[in-house]
Structures are given as C-alpha cells and as structure tokens.
Amino acid sequence: MSTIRFKDFFGSRNYFFFAGLLAIPVWIAVNAYVETLNVPDSEAVAGSMTAGFFLSVFSGRFIIGSWTDRTGRFSNNFIGTIAVITVLLVSWLCFHAAFPFGRRTGLNLATFLLPLLMSGFGIGAVAKMIRANTQRQLSEARNAAAQSKGELQLLQSQLSPHFLFNTLNNLYGLSITQHEKIPPLLLRLSDLLRYSVYEAGETYVPLKMEMEYISNYIEFEKIRMGQRLVLETDLATSISADIKIAPMLLIVFVENAFKFAGNTSARQCFIDIKMAIENDVIIFKASNSYSSEQDQRKLPGKNSGMGLTNVYKRLELLYPFEHILNINQEPEQYTIMLQLKARR
C-alpha cells in the first residue's frame, strides 16, 4: 500500500510557508470569536481550530489532486458549485460570530468549527481545481503549438521538392523540343533553388525577398514559354524592409498560373499577376487563361494537388482569421485573390 508523503499532502515548501503566514490573521479572527464565548484557554482552542482549518485546506487540495489524476478536467459548473458553497459557509461564519446562540458554548463551538473546516476544505479544493484546469489548458496549448510547429515544418520541407519536381518536368519537355533554352534556364534555376533551400526555412521572410524570388521565377517562365505568353505584371516595388510574409506562399499561385495557362490549347495564353500593400494588408491577385474542358484544377478541399493543399494548411496555421482567399473559376479564366495581414 502506498504511503502519503509530506510533499504529496502539503505540496511544495512555498505552500507551507504561505500557510504559516496566513495562519496569523486566521488565528486572530478565530481567537476573537472564542473569547466572546468565555472559553477557558481560548488561545489554545483558537490555535487548534486554526490548525484544523489549514489541515482542511490541504486535505481539500490533496483529495482533489488525487481525483485530478483519475478524472482529468473539472467542469466550470462543478467548480462554481463548490465555490458558492464555500462562500456560503464563510458567510455563515461571519454571521454566527456576530450572532451566536446565547451562552450555549458547546453548540456555538460546534456550529462554528464544522463550517470552518468545511470552508477550509472548499478553499483548498477550488484552488486545486482551478490550478489543475489551468495547467491542463496550458499543456494542451503547448501540445497544440508543438503539433502546429511540427506540421508547419513538414509543410515547409515539402516546398523545395515540390518546386523542383515541377521545374524538372518543364525542363525535360524543353530539352526535347527547345534544347537551346536550357542553359539560361539552368542559370535562373540555380538562383531560384538557392532561395528555396537556404532562405525559405524561416517562418517569415521579408516580403521584398519573396517578391524578388517571384520576379526571378517569372523571368524563368518567360524564357521557357517564349512568344506564346502574354504577360502582365504589376508588383509593388517600394516595399518596406520590415514587412514580412510566410516564404513561398504566393509562388504556388504563380506556378499554377503558368502551368495551367501553358496547358491550354490556344495559340496564345495570358497571365496577369498583381501585388499591392494597403494598410498592412498584402493583396495578391493572379489571373490566367484556362480551359474548362480539361477541368485542370479543383476548388479548395478537393483533389487540388499538393502545392495548393500545402498553401491552404499553411494559411490556417500562420494566418488564422487573418486571410481571405477567393477563387473565381470561369470557362476561360481562372482567378485567385489572396488578402493577408502583413507581419512585421
């Protein structure tokens, strides 16, 4: 059979120390009441009642601590009920001290001592339940944060392979049909990979760096697609150095615009990319020609591919309630507009 250790019952030394300090005003109040009853050795009686009160406090704390290991969380209704009962008991003590039952010393002591012990138990129990719930909520918050951080790191680790996979597919096609474009594309690719590997590991990066990366990617795609592409861009150039954004968040929309515009059967394809900053809100818009017959993309939540799925999850993790993503799919045009709060 397990034994109850001193630390299990009283907790840390700090609890014991503070109980000793609080015992002084409690003893003074109890002694004042006992003296009104003309009890012999009132100081010793008051000391015994004070000791009983604090033993009740630690008993309530200990018993609730044992229940915590079994039941886990305590409901707010249960805590509130115990707290109300405790307040009523303390109120009775104050009322009874002012209006005792005449000269009936035994009855007065009994009707004072029992509520005193019960109120002590209630105080210890409520304090322990509130602490237990707070610690559990803190633990759950830490676990959720760790899980979110792990998920975010996993998502970010997928960015470079996903980009490289798409780019190598494009290079493979060009190596067969337009091999003369491969050397300048490889030079651009090295710059792009340098950013995606070495710079995109942070949670947030300067927006200016991100837009330089996007501009490099656009130049890369312009070389690949050649005269077939009708491209319009309007990207903010004077960007404050302290404005930040999650890395490689916008590039997925840019990649998809080039990918799906290029896959249309029309002689020419168009892409229109815009980015602006208004009142610490980043506004990004990408439109591209689209073939509804191919049904190349799906709306969020469906089979939209790893790139877009990655973006949706990262937006939920990094910009909860701080982003708006609108997608407009028409027979010959596909448009996304993203608004998100800039980080500083």
RANORPE-V477551 format. One record per residue. N is the residue number from 0. BURIAL is I if it has 9 or more other C-alpha atoms within 8 Angstrom, else O. Layout:
n=(N | N)
burial=(BURIAL | BURIAL)
//
This chain:
n=(0 | 1 | 2 | 3 | 4 | 5 | 6 | 7 | 8 | 9 | 10 | 11 | 12 | 13 | 14 | 15 | 16 | 17 | 18 | 19 | 20 | 21 | 22 | 23 | 24 | 25 | 26 | 27 | 28 | 29 | 30 | 31 | 32 | 33 | 34 | 35 | 36 | 37 | 38 | 39 | 40 | 41 | 42 | 43 | 44 | 45 | 46 | 47 | 48 | 49 | 50 | 51 | 52 | 53 | 54 | 55 | 56 | 57 | 58 | 59 | 60 | 61 | 62 | 63 | 64 | 65 | 66 | 67 | 68 | 69 | 70 | 71 | 72 | 73 | 74 | 75 | 76 | 77 | 78 | 79 | 80 | 81 | 82 | 83 | 84 | 85 | 86 | 87 | 88 | 89 | 90 | 91 | 92 | 93 | 94 | 95 | 96 | 97 | 98 | 99 | 100 | 101 | 102 | 103 | 104 | 105 | 106 | 107 | 108 | 109 | 110 | 111 | 112 | 113 | 114 | 115 | 116 | 117 | 118 | 119 | 120 | 121 | 122 | 123 | 124 | 125 | 126 | 127 | 128 | 129 | 130 | 131 | 132 | 133 | 134 | 135 | 136 | 137 | 138 | 139 | 140 | 141 | 142 | 143 | 144 | 145 | 146 | 147 | 148 | 149 | 150 | 151 | 152 | 153 | 154 | 155 | 156 | 157 | 158 | 159 | 160 | 161 | 162 | 163 | 164 | 165 | 166 | 167 | 168 | 169 | 170 | 171 | 172 | 173 | 174 | 175 | 176 | 177 | 178 | 179 | 180 | 181 | 182 | 183 | 184 | 185 | 186 | 187 | 188 | 189 | 190 | 191 | 192 | 193 | 194 | 195 | 196 | 197 | 198 | 199 | 200 | 201 | 202 | 203 | 204 | 205 | 206 | 207 | 208 | 209 | 210 | 211 | 212 | 213 | 214 | 215 | 216 | 217 | 218 | 219 | 220 | 221 | 222 | 223 | 224 | 225 | 226 | 227 | 228 | 229 | 230 | 231 | 232 | 233 | 234 | 235 | 236 | 237 | 238 | 239 | 240 | 241 | 242 | 243 | 244 | 245 | 246 | 247 | 248 | 249 | 250 | 251 | 252 | 253 | 254 | 255 | 256 | 257 | 258 | 259 | 260 | 261 | 262 | 263 | 264 | 265 | 266 | 267 | 268 | 269 | 270 | 271 | 272 | 273 | 274 | 275 | 276 | 277 | 278 | 279 | 280 | 281 | 282 | 283 | 284 | 285 | 286 | 287 | 288 | 289 | 290 | 291 | 292 | 293 | 294 | 295 | 296 | 297 | 298 | 299 | 300 | 301 | 302 | 303 | 304 | 305 | 306 | 307 | 308 | 309 | 310 | 311 | 312 | 313 | 314 | 315 | 316 | 317 | 318 | 319 | 320 | 321 | 322 | 323 | 324 | 325 | 326 | 327 | 328 | 329 | 330 | 331 | 332 | 333 | 334 | 335 | 336 | 337 | 338 | 339 | 340 | 341 | 342 | 343)
burial=(O | O | O | O | O | O | O | O | I | I | I | O | O | O | I | I | O | O | I | O | O | O | I | O | O | I | I | O | O | I | I | O | I | I | I | O | O | O | I | O | O | I | O | O | I | I | I | O | I | I | I | I | I | I | I | I | I | I | I | I | I | I | I | I | I | O | I | I | O | O | O | O | O | I | O | O | O | O | I | O | O | I | I | O | I | I | I | O | I | I | O | I | I | O | O | I | I | O | O | O | O | O | O | O | O | O | O | I | I | O | O | I | I | O | I | I | I | I | I | I | I | I | I | I | I | I | I | I | I | I | O | I | I | O | O | I | O | O | O | O | O | O | O | O | O | O | O | I | O | O | O | I | O | O | I | I | I | O | I | I | O | I | O | I | O | O | O | O | O | O | I | O | O | I | I | O | O | O | O | O | I | I | O | O | I | O | O | I | I | O | I | I | I | I | I | I | I | O | I | I | I | O | O | I | I | I | I | I | O | I | I | O | I | I | O | I | I | O | O | I | I | I | I | I | I | O | O | O | I | I | O | O | O | O | I | O | O | O | O | O | O | O | I | I | I | I | I | I | O | O | O | I | I | I | O | O | I | I | O | I | I | O | O | I | O | O | O | O | I | I | I | I | I | I | I | I | I | O | O | O | I | I | I | I | I | I | I | I | I | I | I | I | O | O | O | O | O | O | O | I | O | O | O | I | O | O | I | I | I | I | I | I | O | I | I | I | I | O | I | O | O | O | I | O | O | O | I | O | O | O | O | O | I | I | I | I | I | I | I | I | I | I | O | O)
//
